[in-house]
């Protein structure tokens, strides 16, 4: 019996439903195989031999310590494992003997798996997305470390790396005033928009008791989820900024690092003080990156003295800047 088993190992005959693989003649593997540990084998060398993640081999064979391998031990090598150099948790230094083509591995992470030496800046640079958006999407604090193998969600419609995204913006939409006293719920049904979103955008703390009078105005946001659907990200609809509301067709500008209101006013040829009033900026010198400004086209032309150069031309600017007269 022992001789028959050895013969099967050498020629790769099936054993208990799995093929056996001991030499490069069996590579690359196209199905799960059984491998018998030999002298000087490690999980790393075995992983490189079969182009399979050593960590996956360890997990599937319930190996507590990688150093506990023993000669003659049988290991299951599965095509469901990541390839040797595609497991973000493992930083192998070897080169796979033969690159494996067949792999049934499917990563559940729809975003990005953190690898060794990754940080938010290097990830954002590699993917050409905003660092701020990446951190905000994943609730990351500045200076916080990332865990190898951690799955990061990628922001929708991310701005390019190096451009500051809109972080504090007024909602886009329109104002509505009822003809007769009514409830916020009735307005939500009338426009088929989320009741919870209306309450939050309009800062109504107890909407079921408050009556909306004809003298009052309610913000009806663009692209709001329908009535009855209250699962939404408030940041998608604007929850801040200077202006109370941005019309659907309004031109806006996302403030970038080291920009000034005077420079922005000159860029769009609009009076600085008028822009400040249009955006309810009581302290124009305290603007900050990510704040969204409404470019009021009714403002008179720019009459300032000096214009500091812009380091970044914001991609979000929807107005065509004009030169200073």
N, C-alpha and C positions, 0 to 999 in steps of 0.2 A: 504493500500500500504506500509506503513512504517513497519507494522508487517511482511508482506511478505518479505521485504528487510532484516530485522533482521534475519528471519528464514534462508534465503539464506546464510547469513554471517556465521551462526553457523554451518550449515551442509556442506558448501563448494559447493553449487550449482553454475553453471555458471551464470555470470551476464555480459551483454554486451560483450559476446564472451570470457571472462576471468573467470577462477575459482577464488573463494575467499578462503583465508586461514587465520584462526585466531588461530588455536591451533596446537600443535605438531603432531596431527593426520594426518595433511596434508603434513608432511615433510618426506623425502626431496622433494622439488618441482621439477617437471619434465617439467613444462611449465610456462609461465608467469602467475602471479596471482595478485589479488587485495587484499591489506591489509588495514584494518581500524585502524588508530592510536588509542592507548589506553593510559590511564593515566601512566605517568612515562616513556613512550617510548622515545627513542632517535634514531637517525639514526644508531648509533653504535649498540644498542641492537637489532634493527630490522635487521641490516645487519648480526649480529651473529646468530640471530634466523633462517634466511633463507640461511646462508652461502653465502651472496652476499655483494660485496663491498659497503660500505655506500656512498662513493663518487659517485658511479654509480647510486645508488638510488636517490641521490640528483640531479644529472644531468638529469636523465630521467624524473624526476617529476618537473623539473624547480623550485627547492627550492633555493631561494636566500641565506637564512641564516638557518643553521641547527637548531638553537634555535627557529625557527618560527613554528615548528610543533604544531599542535593543535589536541586535542582529537576529533575523528570522521573524521579526514581528510583521504581520500583514497589515497593510494600509489600503483603505479605499481611496482611489483617486477619481474625483468626479468632474465631469464636464459642466456641472452646475456651478462650479467655483469660478471666481474671476480669474483672468489670466495672471501670470506671475507678476507683471508690472502694472496691472490695472486695479489692484486693491489699494485704495488710498491709505489704508491703515498700515501698510507694509512698505518699507523702503529697501527692497532687495537690491543687491549690488551685482548679482550675476546676470548673465545673458541666457535666456531660454535656449535649450538645445535645438528644438524645432518649434517654430511658432504654431500655436494651435489655432485651427480654423473653426472647429466645431465648439460652440459654447452655448449652453442653455441658461447661463447666468443672466439674471435680470435685476438690475439695481432699482429698488423701490424709490430711491431719491430722484425726484424730477428736477432738482436744481443742481447744486454743486457739492461734491464730496471734498471735505477738507483733507489736504495731504500734508506731509511733513514739511515744515518751514513755511507753511502758508500763513498769511495774515490778511485782514480785510483789504489793505492797499494792493498787495500783490495779486489777490484774486480779482479785484475790481479792474486792475490794469490789464490782466490777461483776458478778461471778458469784455473790456471796454465799456464798463458801466460805472456809474457814480458810486464812490465809496459811501457817501452819506445815505444814498438810497439803499445800498446793500445792508448797511448797519441798521437803518431804521426798519427795513422789512423784516429783519431777523431779531430785532430787539437787542442789538449788541451795544454795550457801553464802550466808551473810548478806553483803550488800554486793556480791555478784557481779552483773555486768551481764547484760542479756538482749539477744540479737541480734534485730533486726527480721526477721520471717518465721520465727523459731524456733517449732517446734511443741511446746507444753507438754501433757503428759498431765494429765487431770483426775482427782483422787482419787475412788475409789468411796465412796459413803455419806459424803460430806464434811459436817462440822458447819458451821453458819453462820459468817459473818464475825464476828469479835470473840469467838468462843468458842474456847478452847484445846482441841485434840483429845487423845485418849488416845495418848500416845507411849511410855509405859513401863508396860505392863500385864501382870499374870499371866495365864497361859492359862486358858481356861474349859474345863471337862471333868470327868472323874472319875478316881479312883485305882483301880488294879487290882493285886491281889496274886495270883500264880499258886499253885495248890495243890501243884505239884511244880516242881522246877528246870526252867527252859525258856530259850529264847533270845528276844531281842527280835524277831527275824524271825518266829518262831512267833506271838508276841503280835500283831505287825502283821498277819499273815495272819488270825488269829482275829477281830480287830475290823475287818479290811479298811480299814486306815488306812496312810498313807504311812510306810514304814520310816524314811526319812531324817528326816521330821518327828518321829517318836517319839524317834529318837536325839538330835536337837537339843534338843527340849523337856525331855528327861530328863537332858541333859548327860552322855551316854554317849559317850566319846571313841573307844572301839574296840568298837562293839556286836557285831561278829561273833565276838569272843573272850569278851566278858563273858557270864556266866550270870546270869539273873534268878532269884533265890531266893524261896521263899515269904515270907521275912521282909522282902522289898523291895516297894516300891510303884512303879508306873509310871503316869505321867500319860497318859490317853487323851483327846485334845482333841476338842471338839465340831467338827462340820462340817469334819473333816479330809479332804484328798484321799484317794482310795482307794489301796489297796496297788498299788505299781508306778508310781504317779504322783508323782514327786519334784520337779516344777516348782511351787513355791509361794513366796509371800512370807511369811517368818517373822513379820513384824509383824502379819499377819492373825490369828495365833494366840497372840499375847502372848509377849514375850521379855524380861520384866523385871518391875518392880513389887516391892512389899514382900512380899505374900503369895505362897506357892508355887503355889497353885491357887485358882481361883474356881469354885464350883459353878455348874452351868448356870443355876439360878434365883437366884443370889446378887445382892444389890443392890450397886451400885458408884457411886463418885463420882469424876469427873475433876477434879483440882485445877486451878483457874484462877489467873491472876496476882493477887498480893496476898492470896490466901486463906491462912488459918492453920488448923492442925489444931484449935485451940480453937473457931474459928468453924464449922468443918465439924461438929465434935462437937455444938455447940449447934444447928446446922441440923437434924440428924437425931435430936437428943435422945439421944445416946449418950455414955457416959463417954469422955473424951479419952484417958486412959491405956489403957483397954481397946482402943480403936481402934488406938492405937500398937502394942500387943502383937499384935493380930490381923493387923497388916500388917508385922510385923517391923521397925518403925521404931525404930532405936536412937537416932536424933537427930531427934525429931519437929519441931524448929524448922528443919530443913533440907529440908523437903518442897519440891517444885518443880512448876511448871505441866506438865501432861501426865501426871503420875503418877496411876495409878488405885488408889483405895483401896477395899477391901472394907468394906462397912458391916455389921458383925457385930451382928445383931439380938439376940444373947444378951448384949450389953454392957448394964450398968445405965444408968439415966438420967443425963443430963448434970448435973453439979454445979459447973460453973465459975462464975466471977464476972462476967466481961465478955464481950460478943460483938461483935466488930468487924463493921460492915455489909459485906455481899457486894456487890461491884461488878457481878458477872455471875452470874445464876442458871444453872448448867450444865444444858444440855439433856439431857446423858447421865445425870443423876441419876434412878435408877429407883425410889428410895424416896420415900415421901411424908413430907416433913419435918414434925415436930410442933413446936409452940411449947414454949418453956422453961417447966417447971412453976413 
